[in-house]
Amino acid sequence: MKNLLFLFIFFLVTFSQHIFAQDAIVKGVVLDESNQPVEGANVSYKSSGTKTNENGVYILNIPSNQDITIKISHVGLKDITFTINLQENQTYELNPILKTDIEQISEVVISGRERKIVEGITTLDPETIRITPSANAGVEGLLKTLPGVSSNNELSTQYAVRGGNFDENLVYVNEIEVYRPFLIRSGQQEGLSFVNTDLVRNVDFSAGGFQAKYGDKLSSVLDITYRRPTRFDLTADLSLLGGSISAGGITKNKKFAGVVGVRYRDNSLLVDARQTETNFRPRFADVQTYLSYNFSKKFELGFLGNIAINKYDYEPLTRQTNFGPITDPIALTVFYDGQEEDRYETYFGALKGTYRANENLTLKLIGSAYHTQEQEHFDIFAAYFLGTVNTDIGGEDLGEVEFSEGVGSQLTHARNNLDALIFNLEHKGTYTADEHQIDWGIKYTSEDIRDRIQEYEIIDSAGFSIRPPGTFVNDQPYNPNASPIVPFTSVRATNMVNIDRFSGFAQYSLRTNIKEHEIWANVGVRAHNWNVSGDGISSSSQTVFSPRAQVAIKPDWKSDMIFRLSGGWYHQPPFYRELRDLQGTVQPDVKAQQSIHIVAGNDYSFNMWNRPFRLTTELYYKKLTDVNSYTIENVRIRYRANNNAEAYAAGFDLRLNGEFVPGTESWFSLGLLKTEENLDNRGYIDRPTDQRIKVGALFQDYVPTIPNLKMYLNLVYQTGVPGGSPSNADPYDFQTRLRDYRRADLGISYIVVDQKIRRKEGNFFNKFRELNVGFEIFNLFDNLNSITNTFVRDAASQRQFAIPNFLTQRVFNVRLGMKF
């Protein structure tokens, strides 16, 4: 913690001088009629100008407080000319569309950046995502540095947002909802995120208060857009953890374009840094593609496909964990026998047709299918010893166990299989007229789930079988124990479930002015009906309505500020896992969880040191009813499926981002959260996701004398969450918290070749468009973070010890990136 605070203070002190510029900045992305980036477009005024890069991005400095006429042009496309007048230090984002048929002369309209700000959406740069060091690199790794987003497991791609759990987050790729496996119970089983960052063009994230056009979840929306290439490109990334290769191209007539990516990952390097010695090969691979074909200027057909195969073969050998005070250390030594074999195979395909009837009306039809086959088989026997540790600094046996105080054994068994097939058919439409916009949609979903769960746990301590808590009273020798021996925990169930869903939404958006103040408003409603049926299940049907609204104002002030207020009555109809109780039985009458959500936010854009910065603050409050309470172990969530709780979440999020170092984006974030739940009217206690304090930072820098040598630092500090108690314990008796989560990942990269750096003619490196080599240090300060506790009882003293299950220690990785 001290190291983290030192770095945080160092960065703030280093950049504490404020020098304000006298210019303004216009930036954005130039797009064509297919909403694809235009590379090499000229953006100019008078004798000054710039060009767009391969992603269509441009940044132009202009004089402030005067009318400036800017021209954007590209060969084969008609020019666009507009006049703009910005205040001192103001940064304005404009994302124009270059057409092929008409000349364009216009005044400035609200920019893409401002539209997303008023909607409460955070936009992340895909290139920043790709270069940020993380044990689980990808979009989720960067999300965890944002305020309000938390995860205390670097091996997992899952995240909790503002007091919610992992199942409360929506993920879309090109407006198509995507899913993740059901049976994952630990982060090291997850493998790859669905999102392939090599294919990404745009990343939008909302932590709450989102519009009605998004689906029925309680916490957040991650909206990903895959790119449509404008030329042939080839990218490869290799490291000790695996590699990826992607390619994109477009035909000469510009009608057909596509990207495809292949990824492979082997987490053995990360697992070797844990305290349990294993024979372990966690291997994950997937192939993903997005193809699009323009039949005409009005109609485009897109295809998104993904095949993922995850294999998790685990054979634990031994483990020794030392804990307790330095003066009286205790060790848990475990010897294992057995193995675990898990398989997760998912297949996903979707077609998306887009018809642009005219400049005002766009119609879309989306169909998708998702199939997952999952297997979780293990038999693991563990014999454990609890003993004292040799503390003789000069002795040969320092750190070795001298005397065993407690002995026992544990046998865990599972034969879990799941097969799920999900179909979606959806129509969406958008109509715009001047400052008005109407969006609507209707969707049908069919879910066919076939699930068999058979698992048990047998615990033996000093020769006595431990029975389930609360089911047995030992009054021997007065009465003999004649009952049969039973497992400590046992779950057996077979479920054949069908869920049919109809959902839809309608929303209206308005942009107007009151005097010189800009106003943006949105109001909408969602409806969701679902019916649960299946073998041995009485059919149950329910319907919910979710009204939502947003309003934002940009005052006519010298300071560039936007104020916004959003909220609504959100519902989350239960998915299959939320219908299954702790015994594996499906409860078809489980209600939708409800949340009245209010978010108040402010965005302040300003220039400091002649560079753009933005300070974002948000206050939020969620009142939840019909809560489906749950227990969580690692990343496995098991619901009680009885809507037996009510809860609330309240907090404050702050994020400062900008160019702390010229030409790079960095940010610092702070999140404060308090969330509690009341189970069966027994009183409020902390929820499993009660993450009180969250501090995150992403910092990029380079050596001034060697600008090709770059540094990337990813910092996260989070206070411990409830989760340090036995999984079978009554939460009202145990509110033990895990230790604080502290992590720093460092990446150093040297750019050999890029678009600005070219070698002499004939040099081998000129064959690359980009080439960089570097290394990464995960868990830079070697902090011992824990995900759960193992509880062991000492037979002699009758004390119960909580032994932390540590995550990864410091790990070194080498990385090579190439673009052709």
C-alpha positions in Angstrom: 0.0 0.0 0.0 2.8 2.4 0.8 4.4 1.8 -2.6 1.1 2.5 -4.3 0.5 5.7 -2.4 4.1 6.8 -3.1 3.6 6.4 -6.8 0.3 8.1 -6.7 1.6 11.1 -4.9 4.7 11.2 -7.1 2.7 11.5 -10.2 0.5 14.2 -8.7 3.5 16.3 -7.5 5.3 15.8 -10.8 2.5 17.3 -12.7 1.4 20.0 -10.3 2.1 23.1 -12.4 -0.8 24.6 -14.3 -0.1 26.4 -17.6 -3.1 27.3 -19.6 -3.1 27.5 -23.3 -4.5 30.2 -25.6 -5.6 27.8 -28.3 -8.4 25.4 -28.8 -8.4 21.8 -30.1 -10.6 20.1 -32.6 -10.3 16.3 -32.8 -12.3 13.3 -33.8 -12.7 10.4 -36.3 -13.4 10.9 -40.0 -15.9 8.3 -41.3 -17.3 7.2 -44.6 -20.9 6.5 -45.4 -20.5 3.0 -43.9 -19.3 4.5 -40.7 -15.8 3.2 -41.3 -12.7 5.2 -40.6 -11.0 7.1 -43.4 -7.2 7.0 -43.4 -5.2 9.8 -44.9 -7.9 12.5 -45.0 -6.7 16.1 -45.0 -8.0 18.3 -42.1 -6.9 21.9 -42.6 -7.6 25.6 -42.1 -5.7 28.3 -43.9 -2.1 27.1 -44.2 -2.2 24.6 -41.3 -3.5 21.1 -41.2 -3.0 17.5 -40.4 -4.0 14.0 -41.7 -6.1 11.2 -40.2 -4.3 8.1 -39.1 -5.2 4.5 -40.0 -8.1 4.7 -37.5 -9.4 7.9 -39.0 -8.3 9.9 -36.0 -7.2 13.5 -36.2 -6.2 16.3 -33.8 -6.0 19.9 -34.9 -4.9 23.0 -32.9 -6.7 26.2 -33.9 -6.8 29.7 -32.6 -9.5 30.4 -30.0 -12.3 33.1 -29.9 -12.5 33.5 -33.7 -14.3 31.9 -36.6 -12.2 29.2 -38.2 -13.2 27.5 -41.4 -12.0 23.9 -41.5 -11.9 21.8 -44.6 -11.8 18.0 -44.6 -11.1 16.2 -47.9 -10.1 12.8 -49.3 -9.6 11.4 -52.8 -12.8 9.8 -54.0 -15.0 11.5 -51.4 -16.7 14.9 -51.4 -15.2 17.7 -49.2 -16.8 18.9 -46.0 -16.4 22.5 -44.9 -17.6 23.9 -41.6 -17.0 27.0 -39.4 -16.3 26.7 -35.7 -15.6 29.2 -32.9 -14.1 27.8 -29.7 -13.2 29.3 -26.4 -9.7 29.3 -24.9 -8.6 25.8 -23.8 -11.7 24.2 -25.2 -11.5 20.8 -26.8 -14.2 19.9 -29.3 -14.7 16.5 -30.9 -16.3 16.3 -34.3 -16.8 13.0 -36.2 -17.8 14.0 -39.7 -19.0 11.6 -42.4 -17.6 12.1 -45.9 -20.1 11.2 -48.6 -19.7 10.3 -52.2 -22.6 12.1 -53.8 -23.1 15.6 -52.5 -20.9 18.6 -51.4 -21.3 19.4 -47.7 -21.3 22.8 -46.0 -22.6 22.9 -42.5 -22.4 24.5 -39.1 -21.1 22.6 -36.1 -23.5 20.0 -34.6 -23.1 18.2 -31.3 -20.0 16.0 -31.5 -19.7 12.2 -30.9 -17.8 12.9 -27.7 -20.4 15.1 -26.3 -23.2 12.7 -27.2 -21.5 9.9 -25.2 -20.8 12.2 -22.3 -24.4 13.3 -21.9 -25.4 9.6 -22.1 -22.9 8.8 -19.2 -20.7 6.6 -21.4 -16.9 6.3 -21.1 -15.0 5.7 -24.3 -11.8 3.7 -24.2 -9.1 3.8 -26.8 -8.6 0.3 -28.4 -4.8 0.9 -28.8 -4.6 1.7 -25.1 -6.3 -1.5 -24.3 -3.9 -3.5 -26.5 -0.7 -2.0 -24.9 -1.8 -1.9 -21.2 0.0 -4.6 -19.2 -2.4 -7.0 -17.4 -2.2 -10.7 -16.4 -5.5 -11.1 -18.3 -4.9 -8.6 -21.1 -8.0 -7.2 -22.9 -10.9 -4.8 -22.4 -11.7 -6.1 -18.9 -8.2 -5.5 -17.7 -8.5 -1.8 -18.5 -12.1 -1.6 -17.2 -10.8 -2.6 -13.7 -8.8 0.7 -13.5 -12.1 2.7 -13.8 -14.0 3.9 -10.8 -16.9 1.8 -9.7 -15.5 -1.3 -11.4 -13.9 -3.9 -9.2 -12.3 -7.3 -9.3 -10.0 -9.0 -6.7 -8.8 -11.7 -9.1 -6.3 -10.9 -11.9 -6.9 -14.4 -13.4 -10.5 -13.6 -14.1 -12.1 -11.4 -16.9 -15.2 -10.9 -14.8 -15.9 -7.7 -12.9 -18.4 -6.2 -10.5 -19.9 -2.7 -11.0 -21.2 -0.5 -8.2 -22.2 -3.2 -5.8 -23.6 -5.6 -8.5 -22.2 -9.1 -9.3 -20.7 -10.7 -12.4 -24.1 -11.7 -13.8 -25.4 -8.1 -13.9 -23.3 -6.8 -16.8 -24.4 -6.6 -20.4 -21.8 -7.1 -23.2 -22.5 -6.3 -26.9 -20.4 -6.7 -30.0 -21.7 -4.8 -33.0 -25.1 -4.5 -31.2 -25.2 -8.3 -30.7 -25.5 -9.6 -27.1 -22.8 -12.2 -26.2 -22.6 -14.7 -23.5 -20.0 -16.5 -21.3 -19.8 -20.1 -20.0 -22.0 -21.2 -17.1 -19.9 -23.7 -15.1 -16.8 -21.5 -14.5 -15.9 -21.6 -10.8 -12.4 -20.1 -10.7 -10.7 -17.4 -12.6 -7.9 -19.7 -14.0 -10.6 -21.7 -15.8 -12.0 -18.8 -17.8 -9.3 -18.4 -20.4 -9.9 -15.8 -23.0 -12.4 -12.9 -23.0 -15.0 -13.1 -25.7 -13.8 -9.7 -27.0 -10.7 -9.9 -29.3 -9.0 -6.6 -28.9 -7.1 -6.9 -32.2 -10.5 -6.6 -34.0 -11.9 -3.7 -31.9 -12.5 -0.2 -33.3 -14.5 1.3 -30.5 -15.2 0.6 -26.8 -18.0 2.3 -24.9 -18.8 1.6 -21.2 -21.6 2.7 -18.9 -21.6 2.0 -15.2 -25.2 2.7 -14.7 -28.2 4.9 -15.6 -28.1 3.6 -19.2 -30.8 4.1 -21.8 -33.8 1.8 -22.6 -32.2 0.7 -25.8 -29.8 -1.5 -23.8 -31.0 -4.7 -22.3 -32.4 -5.9 -18.9 -29.5 -6.0 -16.5 -28.9 -4.0 -13.3 -25.3 -2.8 -13.4 -23.5 -1.9 -16.6 -23.2 -2.0 -20.4 -20.0 -2.8 -22.4 -20.7 -1.9 -26.0 -17.9 -3.1 -28.5 -17.7 -2.2 -32.2 -15.5 -4.3 -34.4 -13.7 -2.5 -37.2 -14.3 -2.7 -41.0 -10.8 -2.4 -42.5 -10.0 0.0 -45.3 -6.9 -1.9 -46.5 -5.2 -5.2 -46.0 -3.5 -5.5 -42.6 -1.9 -8.3 -40.6 -1.1 -8.1 -36.9 0.7 -10.6 -34.6 1.4 -10.5 -30.9 3.5 -13.2 -29.2 4.4 -13.6 -25.5 5.3 -16.3 -23.0 1.5 -16.6 -22.2 0.5 -17.3 -25.8 -0.1 -15.3 -28.9 -2.6 -13.9 -31.4 -2.7 -13.2 -35.1 -5.4 -11.2 -36.9 -5.9 -10.1 -40.5 -8.2 -7.7 -42.3 -8.9 -6.8 -45.8 -11.3 -5.2 -48.3 -12.1 -5.8 -51.9 -11.3 -3.3 -54.7 -15.0 -2.4 -55.1 -15.2 -1.7 -51.3 -18.2 -3.9 -51.0 -16.8 -6.9 -49.0 -14.6 -6.5 -46.0 -13.7 -8.6 -43.1 -11.4 -9.2 -40.1 -10.4 -12.6 -38.5 -8.5 -13.3 -35.4 -6.9 -16.4 -33.9 -5.8 -16.5 -30.3 -4.0 -19.1 -28.1 -3.2 -18.7 -24.4 -1.5 -21.0 -21.9 -1.7 -19.7 -18.3 1.0 -22.1 -17.0 3.3 -19.2 -16.4 0.8 -17.5 -14.1 -0.2 -20.7 -12.3 3.5 -21.6 -11.6 3.7 -18.4 -9.5 1.1 -19.8 -7.0 1.8 -21.7 -3.8 0.2 -25.0 -5.0 2.6 -27.1 -7.0 0.7 -28.7 -9.9 0.9 -30.6 -13.1 -1.2 -28.0 -14.9 -1.9 -27.1 -18.5 -4.7 -24.5 -18.8 -5.0 -24.0 -22.5 -7.5 -21.8 -24.3 -8.0 -21.0 -28.0 -10.5 -19.3 -30.2 -11.2 -18.1 -33.7 -13.3 -15.1 -34.3 -14.4 -13.1 -37.4 -16.5 -10.2 -38.5 -17.5 -10.0 -42.2 -19.6 -7.4 -43.9 -20.9 -7.0 -47.4 -22.5 -3.8 -48.9 -25.1 -4.9 -51.4 -25.8 -1.3 -52.1 -25.5 2.1 -50.5 -28.6 1.3 -48.5 -28.2 -2.3 -47.4 -25.3 -4.0 -45.6 -25.1 -7.6 -44.2 -22.7 -8.4 -41.4 -21.7 -11.8 -39.9 -20.1 -12.3 -36.4 -18.7 -15.7 -35.6 -16.8 -17.2 -32.8 -15.5 -20.7 -31.9 -13.8 -21.1 -28.5 -12.3 -24.3 -27.0 -11.0 -24.2 -23.4 -9.2 -27.2 -21.8 -8.4 -27.1 -18.1 -6.4 -30.1 -16.9 -5.4 -29.8 -13.3 -3.4 -32.2 -11.1 -2.4 -30.7 -7.7 0.6 -32.1 -5.9 1.5 -30.2 -2.8 0.9 -26.9 -1.0 2.4 -25.2 1.9 1.0 -21.8 3.2 2.7 -20.1 6.1 0.5 -17.6 8.0 0.1 -16.0 11.4 2.5 -13.6 13.3 6.3 -13.7 12.7 6.8 -14.7 16.4 4.4 -17.7 16.2 4.0 -18.7 12.5 1.7 -21.6 11.5 1.9 -23.7 8.4 -0.8 -25.5 6.4 0.7 -28.4 4.5 -1.4 -30.3 2.0 -0.7 -33.4 -0.1 -3.0 -34.1 -3.0 -4.1 -37.0 -5.1 -6.4 -37.0 -8.1 -7.1 -34.6 -10.9 -9.6 -32.3 -12.6 -10.6 -32.3 -16.3 -12.8 -29.5 -17.5 -13.9 -28.6 -21.0 -15.7 -25.6 -22.3 -16.7 -25.5 -26.0 -18.7 -22.5 -27.3 -20.0 -21.8 -30.8 -21.5 -18.4 -31.6 -22.8 -17.0 -34.9 -24.9 -13.9 -35.8 -26.2 -12.2 -38.9 -27.0 -8.5 -38.8 -28.7 -6.7 -41.7 -28.8 -2.9 -41.9 -31.1 -1.1 -44.3 -30.7 2.7 -44.6 -34.0 3.6 -46.1 -33.0 7.3 -46.3 -31.0 9.8 -44.3 -33.6 9.8 -41.5 -34.6 6.1 -41.2 -32.4 3.1 -40.4 -33.8 -0.4 -39.9 -31.9 -3.5 -38.6 -32.6 -7.2 -38.3 -30.3 -9.3 -36.1 -30.3 -13.1 -35.6 -27.9 -15.0 -33.5 -27.3 -18.5 -32.1 -25.1 -19.5 -29.1 -24.2 -23.1 -28.2 -22.1 -24.2 -25.3 -21.1 -27.6 -24.1 -19.4 -27.7 -20.7 -17.9 -30.4 -18.6 -16.6 -30.2 -15.0 -15.2 -33.5 -13.8 -12.9 -33.9 -10.8 -11.9 -36.2 -8.0 -9.4 -34.6 -5.7 -8.3 -36.1 -2.3 -6.4 -33.8 0.0 -4.6 -34.8 3.2 -3.7 -31.8 5.3 -1.5 -31.1 8.4 -1.6 -28.0 10.5 1.6 -27.3 12.4 4.2 -25.0 13.9 7.1 -23.6 11.8 10.8 -23.5 12.7 11.8 -19.9 13.4 15.5 -20.5 14.1 17.1 -18.0 11.7 20.5 -19.7 12.0 19.1 -23.3 11.7 19.0 -25.5 8.7 15.3 -26.2 9.0 14.2 -22.6 8.9 10.6 -22.4 7.6 10.0 -26.2 7.9 7.1 -27.7 9.9 8.3 -29.0 13.2 5.1 -30.3 14.9 1.7 -31.1 13.5 -1.2 -29.9 15.6 -4.1 -30.9 13.4 -4.6 -33.5 10.7 -7.5 -34.2 8.4 -8.5 -35.0 4.8 -11.0 -33.9 2.2 -12.5 -35.5 -0.9 -14.2 -33.4 -3.5 -16.1 -35.0 -6.4 -18.0 -33.6 -9.3 -19.6 -34.8 -12.6 -21.2 -31.7 -13.9 -22.4 -31.4 -17.5 -24.3 -28.6 -19.2 -25.5 -28.1 -22.7 -27.2 -24.8 -23.6 -28.6 -23.5 -26.9 -29.8 -19.9 -27.1 -31.4 -18.3 -30.2 -32.2 -14.6 -30.6 -34.1 -12.7 -33.3 -34.3 -8.9 -33.0 -35.5 -5.9 -35.0 -34.3 -2.4 -34.2 -35.0 0.9 -35.9 -33.9 4.6 -35.7 -35.7 7.6 -37.1 -34.1 11.1 -36.9 -35.6 14.4 -37.8 -33.6 17.5 -37.0 -33.1 17.5 -33.2 -35.5 14.6 -32.6 -34.7 10.9 -32.6 -36.9 7.9 -32.0 -35.4 4.4 -31.4 -37.4 1.2 -31.0 -36.8 -2.6 -31.0 -38.4 -6.0 -30.4 -36.6 -9.2 -29.6 -37.5 -12.9 -29.2 -35.1 -15.3 -27.3 -35.3 -19.0 -26.9 -33.2 -20.7 -24.2 -32.9 -24.5 -24.1 -30.8 -25.7 -21.0 -29.9 -29.3 -20.2 -28.0 -29.5 -17.0 -26.8 -32.3 -14.7 -25.1 -31.4 -11.5 -23.6 -34.1 -9.2 -21.1 -33.0 -6.7 -20.2 -33.7 -3.1 -17.5 -33.0 -0.4 -16.5 -35.3 2.4 -14.4 -33.9 5.2 -12.6 -36.0 7.8 -10.8 -34.5 10.9 -8.7 -36.7 13.2 -10.6 -39.8 12.1 -14.2 -38.3 12.4 -16.4 -37.6 9.5 -17.7 -34.0 9.6 -21.4 -33.7 9.1 -23.3 -30.8 7.4 -23.7 -27.9 9.8 -26.9 -27.7 11.8 -28.1 -31.2 10.9 -26.5 -33.4 13.7 -26.3 -33.2 17.5 -23.8 -35.5 19.1 -25.1 -36.6 22.5 -23.1 -39.8 22.8 -22.5 -41.8 24.9 -26.0 -41.3 26.3 -27.6 -42.1 23.0 -25.8 -44.1 20.3 -25.4 -42.6 16.8 -27.1 -44.9 14.5 -27.5 -42.5 11.5 -25.6 -43.2 8.3 -22.5 -41.2 7.4 -23.3 -38.5 4.9 -21.2 -36.0 3.0 -20.5 -32.5 4.3 -22.1 -31.1 1.2 -23.9 -32.9 -1.6 -25.8 -31.5 -4.6 -27.6 -33.8 -7.1 -30.0 -32.5 -9.8 -30.9 -32.9 -13.4 -32.7 -30.1 -15.1 -34.3 -29.8 -18.6 -35.4 -26.1 -18.8 -36.9 -24.0 -21.6 -37.2 -20.3 -21.3 -39.0 -18.1 -23.9 -38.6 -14.4 -23.8 -40.2 -11.4 -25.6 -38.7 -8.0 -24.9 -38.9 -4.6 -26.5 -38.2 -1.0 -26.1 -39.1 2.5 -27.3 -37.3 5.7 -26.6 -37.3 9.3 -27.6 -34.3 11.7 -27.7 -34.2 15.4 -28.0 -31.5 18.0 -28.4 -32.4 21.6 -28.1 -31.4 25.0 -26.7 -32.8 27.1 -23.9 -31.3 30.5 -24.7 -27.6 29.7 -25.1 -27.7 26.6 -23.0 -27.6 23.2 -24.8 -30.1 20.6 -23.6 -30.2 16.9 -24.3 -32.9 14.6 -23.0 -33.9 11.0 -23.4 -36.9 9.0 -22.2 -37.8 5.4 -22.8 -39.3 2.2 -21.6 -38.5 -1.5 -21.8 -40.9 -4.4 -21.5 -39.9 -8.0 -20.8 -42.1 -11.2 -20.7 -40.6 -14.6 -20.0 -42.0 -18.1 -19.6 -40.1 -20.9 -17.8 -41.1 -24.6 -18.5 -39.5 -28.0 -18.7 -39.5 -31.6 -17.4 -41.1 -31.7 -14.0 -41.4 -27.9 -13.9 -44.7 -26.1 -13.6 -44.9 -23.4 -16.3 -44.5 -19.8 -15.0 -44.9 -16.6 -16.9 -44.1 -13.0 -15.7 -43.9 -9.5 -17.3 -42.0 -6.4 -16.1 -41.7 -2.8 -17.4 -38.7 -0.6 -17.0 -39.0 3.2 -17.6 -35.8 5.1 -17.9 -34.8 8.8 -18.5 -31.8 11.0 -18.9 -31.3 14.7 -19.1 -28.1 16.7 -19.6 -27.3 20.4 -19.9 -24.2 22.2 -21.2 -24.4 25.8 -19.8 -23.2 28.7 -21.9 -20.2 29.2 -19.6 -16.6 30.0 -20.3 -15.8 26.7 -18.6 -16.6 23.6 -20.7 -18.9 21.7 -18.4 -21.7 19.2 -18.8 -24.2 18.3 -16.1 -26.4 15.2 -16.3 -29.0 13.3 -14.4 -30.2 9.8 -15.3 -32.1 7.0 -13.7 -35.0 4.7 -13.9 -36.7 1.5 -12.7 -34.4 -1.3 -13.8 -35.3 -5.0 -13.9 -33.2 -8.1 -14.3 -35.4 -11.1 -15.3 -33.6 -14.3 -14.1 -31.3 -16.3 -16.4 -31.0 -20.0 -15.9 -28.3 -19.8 -13.2 -30.5 -17.4 -11.2 -33.3 -19.9 -11.3 -31.2 -22.7 -9.7 -31.1 -22.8 -5.9 -28.3 -24.0 -3.7 -29.5 -27.6 -4.1 -29.5 -27.4 -7.9 -33.3 -27.4 -8.1 -34.9 -25.0 -10.6 -37.4 -22.5 -9.1 -39.6 -21.2 -12.0 -41.3 -18.5 -10.0 -38.2 -16.5 -9.2 -39.0 -12.9 -9.8 -37.0 -10.3 -11.6 -34.7 -8.3 -9.4 -35.6 -4.6 -9.3 -33.4 -1.5 -8.9 -34.4 2.2 -8.7 -31.2 3.8 -9.9 -30.3 7.5 -9.8 -27.0 8.9 -11.2 -25.9 12.6 -11.1 -22.8 13.5 -13.0 -20.5 16.3 -14.1 -17.9 16.4 -16.8 -15.4 19.3 -16.8 -13.1 19.6 -19.8 -10.1 21.9 -19.6 -6.5 22.4 -20.8 -3.5 22.1 -18.5 0.1 22.5 -19.7 -1.4 23.2 -23.2 -2.9 19.7 -23.2 -6.5 18.4 -22.9 -7.8 17.0 -19.6 -11.2 15.9 -18.3 -12.5 15.5 -14.8 -15.6 13.2 -14.4 -17.5 12.9 -11.2 -20.7 10.9 -10.5 -22.9 10.3 -7.5 -25.2 7.3 -7.6 -27.8 5.5 -5.5 -29.5 2.2 -6.1 -32.5 0.8 -4.1 -32.9 -2.9 -4.8 -35.9 -5.1 -4.1 -36.8 -8.8 -4.8 -33.1 -9.4 -4.5 -31.9 -12.9 -5.4 -29.3 -13.4 -2.8 -26.3 -15.6 -3.4 -23.0 -17.0 -2.1 -19.8 -16.5 -4.1 -16.6 -18.5 -4.0 -13.8 -17.3 -6.3 -16.0 -16.5 -9.4 -18.7 -19.1 -8.9 -22.1 -17.6 -7.9 -24.8 -19.8 -6.4 -28.2 -18.2 -5.9 -30.7 -19.0 -3.2 -33.5 -18.4 -5.8 -36.1 -17.1 -3.4 -36.0 -13.3 -3.8 -35.5 -13.2 0.0 -33.7 -9.9 0.3 -33.7 -6.1 -0.3 -30.5 -4.0 -0.7 -29.1 -0.7 -1.5 -25.8 0.7 -3.0 -24.6 4.2 -2.8 -21.3 5.7 -3.9 -19.1 8.4 -5.5 -16.8 7.9 -8.6 -14.1 10.3 -9.8 -11.8 10.1 -12.8 -9.2 12.5 -14.1 -7.8 11.6 -17.5 -5.7 13.5 -20.0 -2.2 13.9 -21.4 -0.1 14.0 -18.3 2.7 13.2 -20.7 2.3 14.9 -24.1 0.9 12.5 -26.7 -0.3 9.8 -24.3 -3.4 9.3 -22.3 -3.3 8.5 -18.6 -5.9 8.6 -15.8 -6.4 8.4 -12.0 -9.7 7.2 -10.6 -11.3 7.0 -7.1 -14.4 5.1 -6.2 -16.2 5.0 -2.8 -19.0 2.5 -2.3 -21.3 1.2 0.4 -23.7 -1.6 -0.3 -25.8 -3.7 2.2 -28.6 -6.3 2.0 -31.3 -7.4 4.3 -32.1 -11.1 4.1 -35.4 -12.3 5.4 -35.8 -9.1 7.5 -32.9 -10.0 9.7 -31.2 -6.7 9.4 -28.7 -5.1 7.0 -25.3 -6.6 6.5 -22.6 -6.1 3.9 -23.1 -7.5 0.5 -20.4 -9.8 -1.0 -19.5 -7.0 -3.4 -19.1 -4.3 -0.7 -15.9 -2.7 -2.1 -15.5 0.3 0.1 -12.6 2.1 -1.5 -11.2 1.6 -5.0 -8.1 3.5 -6.4 -7.0 2.9 -10.0 -4.4 4.4 -12.3 -3.2 4.0 -15.8 0.0 5.9 -16.6 1.9 6.1 -19.9 5.3 7.7 -20.3 8.4 7.6 -22.5 12.0 8.6 -22.2 12.5 12.1 -23.7 15.9 11.3 -25.2 14.7 7.9 -26.4 11.0 8.5 -27.4 10.7 5.0 -28.8 11.2 3.6 -25.3 7.8 3.6 -23.6 6.4 2.7 -20.2 2.9 1.6 -19.2 1.9 1.2 -15.6 -1.4 -0.3 -14.4 -2.2 0.3 -10.7 -5.1 -1.0 -8.6 -5.8 -0.8 -4.9 -9.1 -2.1 -3.4 -10.2 -2.6 0.2 -11.1 -6.2 1.0 -14.6 -7.5 0.3 -16.7 -9.9 2.5 -15.7 -13.4 1.5 -13.4 -14.6 4.1 -16.0 -16.9 5.8 -16.8 -20.5 5.1 -19.1 -21.0 2.1 -21.6 -22.8 4.3 -21.6 -20.2 7.0 -24.5 -18.0 8.0 -23.6 -14.6 6.7 -25.0 -13.0 9.8 -22.5 -15.0 11.9 -19.5 -14.4 9.6 -18.7 -11.1 8.1 -15.0 -11.7 7.7 -13.3 -9.7 4.9 -10.5 -10.7 2.6 -7.3 -8.7 2.8 -6.9 -5.5 0.7 -6.2 -6.1 -3.0 -3.0 -4.3 -4.2 -1.5 -4.8 -7.7 0.8 -3.1 -10.1 1.6 -4.3 -13.6 4.4 -2.7 -15.5 5.2 -2.8 -19.2 8.3 -1.6 -21.0 8.2 -1.5 -24.8 10.7 -0.3 -27.5 9.3 0.7 -30.9 11.6 -0.5 -33.6 9.4 0.6 -36.5 6.1 2.5 -36.9 4.6 4.9 -39.4 6.9 7.7 -38.1 10.0 5.7 -37.7 11.5 4.3 -41.0 14.9 2.8 -41.6 17.2 3.3 -44.5 16.0 2.0 -47.8 16.4 -1.8 -48.1 16.5 -2.3 -44.3 14.8 -5.5 -43.2 12.7 -3.8 -40.6 10.9 -1.7 -43.3 8.9 -4.8 -44.1 6.9 -4.1 -41.0 4.4 -1.3 -40.6 5.0 -1.5 -36.9 7.4 -3.6 -34.8 7.9 -3.4 -31.0 9.5 -5.6 -28.4 9.3 -5.4 -24.7 8.7 -7.1 -21.4 6.1 -7.0 -18.6 6.2 -7.5 -14.9 3.0 -8.6 -13.4 2.4 -7.9 -9.7 5.5 -5.6 -9.6 5.6 -5.3 -5.8 4.9 -9.0 -5.3 1.9 -8.4 -3.1 0.2 -11.5 -1.7 -3.5 -11.1 -2.7 -6.1 -13.7 -1.7 -9.3 -14.7 -3.4 -10.8 -17.0 -0.6 -9.8 -18.5 2.7 -9.5 -22.2 3.6 -10.8 -23.0 7.1 -9.0 -25.6 9.2 -9.7 -26.6 12.8 -7.0 -27.5 15.3 -8.1 -30.5 17.3 -5.9 -29.7 20.2 -6.9 -26.1 20.8 -10.3 -26.3 19.1 -9.4 -23.1 17.2 -10.5 -22.5 13.6 -7.9 -20.9 11.3 -8.6 -19.0 8.1 -5.7 -19.7 5.7 -5.7 -17.4 2.7 -5.6 -18.8 -0.8 -3.2 -16.6 -2.5 -3.3 -15.4 -6.1 -0.3 -15.0 -8.4 3.0 -13.6 -7.2 5.5 -11.6 -9.3 5.7 -12.9 -12.9 7.9 -11.8 -15.9 6.7 -11.9 -19.4 8.3 -11.1 -22.8 6.2 -9.7 -25.6 6.7 -9.1 -29.3 4.2 -7.1 -31.5 4.1 -6.8 -35.3 1.9 -5.1 -37.9 2.2 -5.6 -41.7 
